[in-house]
Amino acid sequence: MLIAITGLNGSGKDTVADYIKEKYGYKHISLSSLVNKLTIEQGKDIRKRDDLNFVADSQRKKDGSAFLAKQALKDYKKNDHLVLSSFRHPSEIELVREKEGIIIRIDSPLKTRFERNVLRKKKNPGTDHGSVNLDDFIKKQNRELSNPDKDKMQISEVLKHTDFIIKNDSTLISLHKKIDILIDIISVGD
């Protein structure tokens, strides 16, 4: 089974994917980690969100907007158990649909997502991934949600095409219970 996870910055995408990996034995590939690898290969700084976005946008323009999903899915077979996280473009979702994958959106309140980003910044002070200013956090989010350039991030479009939504607005135990319920639901036909 193929599961794709999307959501806004700080919503808990990788937390959900890692839980599915650990509890249910899925392989987890983060599209963000693929961008990190490309960014390093191109001599850019993975601690800078603008460098990561530049590399991802340039690669989309060069290799097509679904290039990250294609790379992550190149060895996927229907009976594999794979969870992918960090989708940023609708063409990546289309590829998951072609493989009969399930798309899950993780939603968290703005304040919670901002607080998580502040913690990220404190844990990794050399990066600009986490923002300690709410206005800056919102500006970055709005830039990534929609862009008139079709090769750039289109997260708002991705969020519209999900099969299930998990609200990550409470404790980690509560989130795990929600994931367990959802996995039971989607595994019925598996």
NORFENTA-V844384 format. One record per backbone hydrogen bond with DSSP energy under -1.0 kcal/mol. NH is the residue of the N-H (numbers start at 1). CO is the residue of the C=O. E is the energy in kcal/mol with one decimal. If there is no record, write none. Layout:
nh=NH co=CO e=E
nh=NH co=CO e=E
This chain:
nh=3 co=82 e=-2.7
nh=4 co=102 e=-3.3
nh=5 co=84 e=-2.8
nh=6 co=104 e=-2.7
nh=11 co=8 e=-2.2
nh=16 co=12 e=-2.4
nh=17 co=13 e=-2.5
nh=18 co=14 e=-2.8
nh=19 co=15 e=-1.8
nh=20 co=16 e=-2.3
nh=21 co=17 e=-2.3
nh=22 co=18 e=-2.8
nh=23 co=19 e=-3.1
nh=24 co=20 e=-1.8
nh=25 co=21 e=-1.3
nh=26 co=20 e=-1.1
nh=27 co=81 e=-2.7
nh=29 co=83 e=-2.2
nh=31 co=85 e=-2.9
nh=34 co=30 e=-1.3
nh=35 co=31 e=-1.8
nh=36 co=32 e=-2.4
nh=37 co=33 e=-2.1
nh=38 co=34 e=-2.1
nh=39 co=35 e=-2.7
nh=40 co=36 e=-2.3
nh=41 co=37 e=-2.4
nh=42 co=38 e=-1.7
nh=43 co=40 e=-1.9
nh=44 co=39 e=-2.6
nh=48 co=45 e=-1.7
nh=52 co=48 e=-2.0
nh=53 co=49 e=-2.8
nh=54 co=50 e=-2.4
nh=55 co=51 e=-2.5
nh=56 co=52 e=-2.6
nh=57 co=53 e=-2.9
nh=58 co=54 e=-2.6
nh=59 co=55 e=-2.5
nh=60 co=56 e=-2.3
nh=61 co=57 e=-2.1
nh=62 co=58 e=-2.0
nh=63 co=59 e=-3.4
nh=64 co=60 e=-1.8
nh=67 co=64 e=-1.7
nh=70 co=66 e=-2.7
nh=71 co=67 e=-2.2
nh=72 co=68 e=-2.5
nh=73 co=69 e=-2.2
nh=76 co=73 e=-1.4
nh=80 co=77 e=-2.7
nh=82 co=1 e=-2.4
nh=83 co=27 e=-3.2
nh=84 co=3 e=-3.1
nh=85 co=29 e=-1.8
nh=86 co=5 e=-1.1
nh=92 co=89 e=-1.4
nh=93 co=89 e=-1.0
nh=94 co=90 e=-2.2
nh=95 co=91 e=-1.6
nh=96 co=92 e=-1.7
nh=97 co=93 e=-2.5
nh=98 co=94 e=-2.1
nh=99 co=95 e=-1.2
nh=100 co=97 e=-2.0
nh=101 co=96 e=-2.7
nh=102 co=2 e=-2.6
nh=104 co=4 e=-3.3
nh=105 co=164 e=-2.9
nh=106 co=6 e=-2.7
nh=107 co=166 e=-2.7
nh=113 co=109 e=-2.5
nh=114 co=110 e=-2.7
nh=115 co=111 e=-2.5
nh=116 co=112 e=-2.2
nh=117 co=113 e=-1.8
nh=118 co=114 e=-2.2
nh=119 co=115 e=-2.1
nh=120 co=116 e=-2.2
nh=121 co=117 e=-2.3
nh=122 co=118 e=-2.1
nh=123 co=119 e=-2.3
nh=124 co=120 e=-2.2
nh=127 co=124 e=-2.1
nh=128 co=47 e=-3.1
nh=137 co=133 e=-2.4
nh=138 co=134 e=-2.5
nh=139 co=135 e=-2.3
nh=140 co=136 e=-2.6
nh=141 co=137 e=-2.2
nh=142 co=138 e=-2.6
nh=143 co=139 e=-2.1
nh=144 co=140 e=-1.8
nh=145 co=141 e=-1.8
nh=146 co=142 e=-1.1
nh=152 co=149 e=-2.0
nh=154 co=88 e=-3.0
nh=155 co=144 e=-1.6
nh=156 co=145 e=-3.1
nh=158 co=154 e=-1.8
nh=159 co=155 e=-2.6
nh=161 co=158 e=-1.5
nh=163 co=103 e=-2.6
nh=164 co=103 e=-1.8
nh=166 co=105 e=-2.9
nh=168 co=107 e=-3.6
nh=175 co=171 e=-2.2
nh=176 co=172 e=-2.6
nh=177 co=173 e=-2.1
nh=178 co=174 e=-2.1
nh=179 co=175 e=-2.4
nh=180 co=176 e=-2.6
nh=181 co=177 e=-2.3
nh=182 co=178 e=-2.2
nh=183 co=179 e=-3.0
nh=184 co=180 e=-2.2
nh=185 co=181 e=-2.0
nh=186 co=182 e=-2.7
nh=187 co=183 e=-1.7
nh=190 co=187 e=-1.1
